[in-house]
Amino acid sequence: MTGRARGRARGRARGAEQREQARRPGEAPGAPAAAAAPPPAAAPPPSLAASARAPPPAEPLAPPAPGRGRSRGGMAQAPAPGGGGAAPTGIGGIMAQLANLSIGGPIRSRFGKREEIILPIEPKTRPAHVRDKTGDSGNPIPLTTNFFRLNTRKEWCLYQYHVTFNPEIDSKNLRYSLLNDHDEILKRPRAFDGMMLFLPRKLDQRTTELVSKRRSDGAAVNITITLTNELPPTSPTCLHLYNLIFKKILGLIDMKQIGRNYYCPLMPIAVPRHKLELWPGFITSILQYETNVMLCADVSHKILRQDTVLDLLYELYERCRGNFHDIATKKLVGEIVLTRYNNRTYRIDDIDWNRNPNSKFQSSDGSEMTYMEYYAKAYEKTITDPDQPLLVSLPKKRDEKRGAGPIHLIPELCTLTGLTDEMRSDFGVMKDLAVHTRVDPAHRHTQLLKFMNTIHSNEAAAKELSNWGLKFDDKLLKFAGRIVQPERIYQKSKQFSYKPAEADWSRDMRGNELISTVNLDNWMLLFTRRDQSIANDFSQTLARVCGPMGMQVSKPSMCELIDDRTETYLRTIREQMNASTQIVVCIVPNNRKDRYDAIKKFCCIDHPVPSQVVVSRTLSKKQMLMSVCTKIGLQLNCKLGGELWALEIPIKKFMVVGIDCYHDSATKGQSIGAFVASTNQTLTRYYSRVTFQHTGQELIDGLKVCMLASLRQYNEINKMLPDRIVIFRDGVGDGQLPAVVEHEIPQLLECFKQLGADYNPKVAVIVVKKRVNARFFQSPGHSLSNPPPGTVIDTEVTRPEWYDFYLVSQSVRQGTVTPTHYHVAWDTSGLKPEHIQRLTYKMTHLYYNWPGTIRVPAPCQYAHKLAFLVGQSLHKEPSQSLSDRLFFL
């Protein structure tokens, strides 16, 4: 379930407590809003004095505090009304301090506390035995990638100094101001976080004593600056500083931070037909790679609506006056909005119908002002509708502990971001957006070069880089990748290869017998009266196309329904199904989710039997019916336990596992972990289980249960346990890698002992990451194109502390292909890097819902399908009687 949907559910619960007669936004409620006492939780905290003042002028660099919070990204501005005095600080220690540090300007921190210095380090998972992680097979291919080398001056290093004040100064702003009195000695540029000072040059003395005068009373303040470290260009602190400097560079070229990324509001792309607007921008990150520190930059677009939240409220009121409050709450809670006056994004957690822009809040000095007065004074914004309700954005728990309170927003000043579910399902909207967002390799390459040229040609940006002794390459990185050999596809009586550039064998399969089939002797077909002819054509065509595949289809039990109510479908299945029913096929008039969920719950939990739901529109085009029935026939065979095709798998006594997670759409905070494991030599049959979790420990315990059950199933079928196990772990978000390495993997390895003290299989755990910003372009000559499927990248842009590689396994016809990143987080498998890469590519061929290669190994995709089904529809564990079949396809 998306965060948006979870937010809506919370909003509905809260909104029920504040029901009143629906009114159009702009119409006053029964009692004046300003006189109504707001709920205690919504009262602005007393630290609002700063928000009553206009924001100070921007300094050379005062980056926003890291961390999403409820106010994500944005420039240094006055806090929104209702917001607490605290700003999110993200992770503790140096990373948090550096994220707040000011380069060439005072700090805008609203915290006075000093934090414990803790330097978070990503786990180094490269095994000692893997000295060379590159493969050696395949043909070389020239590649260009979206990386720019970062060069430093010869013998460059960063000097770290510890700064103390006597008497001690609590205010960070004052500490910076006192240090600022000594520009002639310290010079520019410099970075100071209130405690640590970073300079690109060394001071004359190891310890420097300075004296400043406090402006308030003229008292002398002694400043001691002590050299504590000389950091090489590749140190984590330097890498973080590079990113901060680059954020300043982006600001100097008129880009604005929204969320984590930077966009150019001066070059909007209008899509007036759908009332949308795109801001072009870039996703950037500077990290240490194999041999160089490099900037990874990729093209990005921020989707904004041209209408405001108030416009949407007006529209909703005109359509549904009777239950306007309920509909508006359901529609808006969970949405992300942008306030253009400070380019910040906020999440709507509630709507306060009892307050409006004329409502007052109290500042820290005890004075009161209305929201209209505040926005006029702080941002020069005139609010036209004084009776509109206020939007509420709540702080996260960690921000709440720091004193942050709810932030109140004016709908008229908020612009919705992103796409609604209706927009995503609208082919016209997505097609019009794709014209701008689906960028091909040549255009992407041009935009990236133009981006770097803008930085180098901007006098202020070039000077800032030069002062720090840094310079980016003008051109994108070029190097050589490899294309592994295409695989041969095996069916019952035929084997064939495919065109490497397309990696699609749907045409080659026509008329061939599948590896193993299950005849369809006893099955049910449910349909409404108006779909009777469609159902007859479907059953006849299905029997015709399945015969050549080796699958005999008998006439189904035809169940004509009097209506399309969910209860009618369930009652008919219950009455007509018997112990020998192999599968239930339902033809439904539309894709109503509640009906689909009910059918799946009934067939997966209450009365376990494989099921297939087909929308009648899919079967209505007779010229497409044979093609559609062929695909459905393949799915039915898989759900009954059949196999479609196979590859050559040279490793014997081998198990491959796929793990993925998905949020439960019905239970807040609950996630589903899906576990899918192979049970045969050709890796074409699978055993599946799910586990429910609220915490990481529950997931670990559940995965142990799933692993043990899968090994016992493997032993029951093969009369032996596997000697090797390769686990593909998907669903690992940013920042979750340490938990997988330090907790999940040891627990999985520990569970093998329960199958015997002498059972110690060879294991590899590979973390699969789909959301990557790296892009690769094939560059055989002057033109650029997508690299073909089977392209492996294991040099230059991989991480030196990891055992990792990129793989382009899928073929795309539009835009730029996105590679998948594979990180071998644990390896005692005894397989060479070449073998792990080849095995990974083989596994992308074995997903039975698509006759071609896919982005991730088949077990991962199967686990995703299972987790999605349980999280969206079932919300309970499926019957274990179905666990040996791909019932979730």
C-alpha positions, -999 to +999 in steps of 0.1 A: +000+000+000+013+034-008+020+060+019-007+081+003-033+054+009-022+049+045-024+086+051-059+086+037-070+059+061-056+078+090-073+110+078-107+092+076-104+081+112-094+116+124-120+133+101-148+113+117-142+132+150-147+166+133-179+161+113-200+192+107-225+202+080-207+204+047-198+239+035-181+252+004-145+263+011-148+300+016-181+297+035-179+304+072-190+277+096-217+282+121-194+299+146-165+321+136-134+301+131-112+325+149-133+321+180-134+284+179-109+267+202-086+246+182-078+210+192-049+210+217-027+189+194-031+214+167-021+245+187+011+261+174+040+257+198+054+288+215+086+288+194+068+305+165+085+339+170+109+333+141+080+326+118+065+360+124+095+376+108+105+377+072+132+351+063+167+365+064+186+369+031+202+337+017+238+332+026+265+317+003+257+282+017+232+273+044+219+239+033+186+226+047+188+200+074+187+165+061+159+141+065+124+141+051+105+151+081+071+166+072+089+195+055+112+180+030+140+199+014+136+235+004+157+266+008+165+282+041+133+301+050+112+310+079+093+281+093+056+277+083+030+287+108+022+261+133+056+245+128+077+240+159+110+256+164+128+224+156+142+215+122+149+179+113+185+168+118+185+134+102+211+110+115+233+119+144+270+127+145+292+142+119+269+134+090+241+154+106+264+182+116+279+184+081+245+184+066+237+215+087+271+231+082+274+265+066+299+272+040+306+309+038+275+319+057+259+317+091+240+286+102+202+287+102+199+259+127+171+261+152+188+237+177+212+247+204+222+212+215+254+196+205+251+160+194+274+131+200+298+126+172+290+093+155+302+085+120+279+061+103+297+038+079+281+015+053+290-021+058+321-033+039+308-066+025+335-075+000+348-110+011+385-113+016+387-141-010+373-119-038+403-100-049+391-096-084+353-092-088+353-089-126+341-116-150+360-128-180+335-142-205+315-124-232+324-098-257+336-062-248+312-033-255+322+004-254+300+022-229+294+058-218+278+064-184+263+093-165+293+098-143+317+128-142+351+124-125+359+148-097+395+159-098+414+176-069+447+195-069+478+174-064+484+164-028+450+180-019+436+172+015+410+186+039+421+199+072+398+193+102+400+216+132+383+215+165+370+249+177+364+258+214+351+290+229+360+304+263+336+313+279+314+287+261+289+300+236+257+280+232+243+298+201+256+284+168+249+316+151+270+336+176+298+311+174+299+315+136+297+353+139+327+353+163+347+331+140+337+354+111+357+382+127+389+365+116+385+362+078+420+374+072+435+344+091+410+317+082+402+330+047+375+316+024+361+291+016+356+272+049+330+250+064+320+253+100+293+234+118+296+251+152+322+228+165+343+215+136+360+237+111+371+224+077+396+242+055+412+233+022+445+248+034+466+244+065+469+271+091+504+282+101+501+268+136+487+235+148+469+254+175+457+289+167+445+312+194+421+341+185+402+367+205+368+381+195+345+406+213+309+396+221+287+423+206+261+422+233+284+433+261+318+437+246+332+408+266+363+390+252+358+355+239+389+333+234+387+310+204+411+280+202+414+262+169+432+229+170+442+207+141+427+172+147+429+155+113+442+157+078+415+140+056+424+124+022+401+132-008+384+098-005+375+100+032+337+098+041+338+133+056+353+147+023+327+129+003+299+144+023+315+178+020+317+175-018+280+169-019+273+199+003+295+221-020+277+207-050+244+216-035+256+252-032+268+250-069+232+239-079+218+269-060+243+292-078+229+281-112+193+289-101+181+254-093+158+249-063+158+220-039+125+201-037+126+170-016+161+155-021+167+167-057+171+200-075+149+214-102+148+244-124+115+264-118+126+289-145+122+263-173+088+247-166+073+224-192+035+229-194+011+201-201-021+223-202-044+195-215-041+178-181-033+208-160+002+196-152+036+212-152+070+196-152+101+211-137+133+196-152+161+188-128+188+164-118+195+137-093+231+140-081+254+121-058+292+122-053+308+089-040+340+070-041+339+043-069+365+018-078+393+041-088+379+076-087+356+099-068+328+107-092+296+126-096+266+106-107+240+128-123+207+118-139+179+136-155+148+140-134+114+157-136+091+170-109+054+167-117+033+196-104-004+204-108-013+238-122-043+241-099-041+246-062-055+225-033-082+252-030-092+247-066-096+210-059-117+217-029-140+240-049-144+212-075-151+186-049-177+208-033-196+213-065-196+175-072-205+162-038-219+187-013-237+161+008-205+144+021-180+170+011-158+168+042-155+130+039-146+131+002-122+159+006-104+142+035-102+110+016-089+127-015-063+149+002-049+131+032-017+114+023-010+137-007+023+156-010+020+194-017+045+220-027+044+255-012+059+276-040+068+305-017+096+284-002+098+254-025+092+229+002+071+198+001+048+187+029+025+157+034-011+164+043-021+144+074-054+161+082-077+190+073-087+214+102-122+225+092-125+246+124-097+270+115-091+294+086-066+320+075-082+345+099-074+322+128-047+334+151-016+317+165+007+329+193+043+337+188+070+332+214+069+368+225+032+364+234+018+384+205-009+370+183-012+373+145-034+357+119-022+334+092-032+361+066-010+386+084+019+361+086+019+352+049+016+389+039+045+399+061+068+369+056+062+361+019+042+390+005+013+366-003-023+379-003-048+352+006-081+358-014-104+333+004-104+340+042-127+312+050-109+282+035-099+254+060-063+248+070-042+217+060-023+200+087+011+184+083+022+164+114+058+159+124+075+126+125+080+110+160+117+119+160+109+155+151+081+156+177+106+146+204+127+176+194+098+200+199+084+202+164+046+207+162+020+205+135+024+228+105-007+245+092-008+253+055-031+274+034-048+254+005-047+284-018-009+285-015-003+247-019+002+230-052-004+192-055+025+171-067+027+138-084+000+119-102-033+105-088-043+069-093-068+081-119-041+099-138-018+069-138-045+047-152-052+073-180-033+063-211-036+098-225-020+114-195+009+090-193+015+092-231+017+130-230+040+130-200+062+103-216+070+127-244+090+148-219+100+123-192+111+092-213+144+105-224+164+085-249+202+079-245+213+106-270+190+133-255+200+123-219+237+125-229+231+160-244+213+173-213+240+160-190+268+177-210+248+209-210+243+206-173+281+204-167+288+231-191+264+254-172+283+248-140+317+255-157+305+286-175+288+301-144+314+325-129+303+320-093+300+282-095+334+279-112+350+302-086+335+282-057+349+249-071+383+265-078+385+279-042+380+244-029+406+230-053+379+209-071+371+204-108+348+181-127+356+165-161+338+181-190+329+147-206+310+117-193+330+087-183+338+061-210+349+025-203+343-010-216+316-034-204+308-070-214+280-087-232+275-123-219+264-149-244+226-154-249+210-184-234+193-213-252+157-220-244+145-256-239+110-269-244+097-304-245+108-313-280+126-283-292+154-259-282+162-225-297+180-192-292+166-157-295+177-125-310+201-110-284+191-074-290+154-082-282+156-110-256+121-121-266+111-156-276+073-154-278+073-161-316+097-190-312+074-207-288+044-208-311+032-244-317+058-259-294+049-283-265+056-270-231+080-288-208+053-302-186+015-296-187-015-303-166-047-311-186-077-290-177-103-316-171-125-301-144-127-263-143-153-236-137-161-206-159-182-178-143-196-150-163-226-126-163-255-130-187-243-102-210-209-118-214-223-152-224-210-150-260-176-138-248-174-168-224-183-193-252-157-178-275-131-178-248-136-215-238-135-227-274-105-206-283-086-216-252-091-253-261-079-246-296-047-228-286-037-250-257-038-282-278-005-276-296+011-267-263+004-302-250-024-291-227-058-306-233-087-284-222-121-300-216-154-281-217-158-261-184-187-260-160-204-229-174-219-208-146-240-179-159-247-153-132-278-132-129-258-101-119-222-090-113-225-086-075-195-099-055-218-121-034-232-137-066-197-147-077-188-161-043-221-180-038-218-196-072-182-207-066-192-222-033-222-240-047-206-253-079-171-262-067-162-297-057-132-316-046-120-323-081-122-287-093-088-277-107-092-240-113-118-213-112-119-187-140-141-156-135-150-132-164-158-099-147-174-068-164-148-043-150-118-042-127-135-034-094-109-040-067-134-051-040-148-079-062-113-090-073-101-091-036-131-111-025-127-137-052-090-141-044-096-143-007-122-170-012-100-190-036-067-186-018-078-188+018-114-201+024-116-227-003-081-231-017-081-235-055-061-217-082-081-189-098-080-166-128-099-133-131-103-118-166-120-085-175-145-091-203-131-061-223-098-081-226-117-109-244-140-087-265-117-081-295-120-112-316-089-104-337-069-105-305-086-134-289-062-161-299-032-141-286-050-134-253-061-170-249-025-182-255-012-160-227-041-171-204-034-207-212+002-204-202-008-188-169-034-215-162-007-241-168+016-224-143-011-221-117-018-258-120+019-267-115+031-270-151+064-257-165+068-236-197+105-235-206+139-241-190+175-233-194+207-253-189+216-250-152+251-266-147+251-264-109+237-296-092+220-300-058+212-263-059+184-240-046+177-205-055+156-182-033+138-149-039+127-126-011+107-093-014+086-071+009+054-052+004+033-029+027-001-042+037-028-019+024-052-028+052-030-027+083-009+004+091+027-005+098+024-041+087+045-055+059+045-088+040+077-107+034+073-131+005+097-161+002+099-182-029+124-211-033+131-235-061+125-272-056+139-289-087+172-290-107+160-268-136+148-241-112+113-241-127+092-253-098+088-232-066+076-234-031+063-202-016+055-188+019+047-154+034+054-138+067+039-108+083+059-082+102+057-050+122+094-049+131+126-061+116+129-089+142+095-103+131+107-104+095+139-122+105+120-148+126+095-153+097+122-157+071+138-184+093+105-203+093+101-199+056+137-211+049+133-242+071+099-251+054+115-246+020+144-269+028+121-296+041+100-293+010+131-296-012+143-326+008+108-343+005+109-339-033+145-346-040+154-369-010+183-347-002+191-312+009+208-287-014+245-282-013+244-246-025+218-219-019+217-185-036+194-160-021+183-129-041+171-104-015+149-077-030+130-049-012+160-035+007+157+002+009+183+028+013+198+026+048+185-010+054+216-027+042+233-028+077+202-046+091+204-072+063+241-078+068+243-077+106+210-094+115+191-110+087+220-130+071+234-144+104+199-156+114+193-173+081+227-190+083+219-201+119+187-219+109+206-245+089+218-261+121+182-271+129+184-296+100+214-313+114+247-303+130+267-314+100+245-295+074+264-265+062+255-255+027+275-230+006+255-198+006+254-165-013+231-136-005+227-111-032+209-078-026+189-067-056+184-030-061+162-017-089+161+020-079+195+031-092+205+064-109+233+049-130+227+048-167+247+032-195+248+040-231+262+019-259+286+040-279+300+021-309+304+053-329+291+088-327+255+078-319+243+065-285+218+038-278+207+014-251+231-015-244+217-049-253+204-074-228+232-093-211+254-063-206+275-066-174+293-037-157+317-048-130+344-021-131+348+017-128+314+025-114+311-003-088+321+003-051+355-008-039+342-019-005+315-041-021+313-072-042+289-058-067+280-055-104+253-040-127+233-060-152+212-048-181+189-078-186+158-064-202+152-048-236+134-014-238+121+003-269+115+038-255+136+059-233+168+048-215+172+014-200+176+012-162+202-014-151+198-035-120+224-034-092+235-066-076+254-066-043+268-099-031+265-092+006+276-127+017+294-154-002+306-188+007+291-203-024+325-211-041+312-196-073+335-172-092+322-137-100+318-148-136+295-177-125+274-154-102+269-130-130+259-157-155+236-173-130+219-140-123+213-134-160+200-169-164+174-163-137+160-133-155+149-157-183+127-179-161+097-156-152+067-174-168+045-144-171+067-130-199+084-149-228+116-128-225+141-115-200+130-092-171+147-067-149+152-089-119+158-127-113+126-147-116+124-157-079+124-120-070+096-112-094+076-142-081+081-130-045+070-096-055+038-110-072+030-130-041+037-101-016+016-078-038-013-102-039-012-107-001-007-070+007-033-057-017-060-084-016-056-112+009-042-096+040-038-131+054-015-160+047-027-181+017-034-217+022-003-239+023-020-264+000-013-239-029+023-233-019+038-257-045+023-238-074+026-204-089-010-195-079-002-158-075+007-151-112 
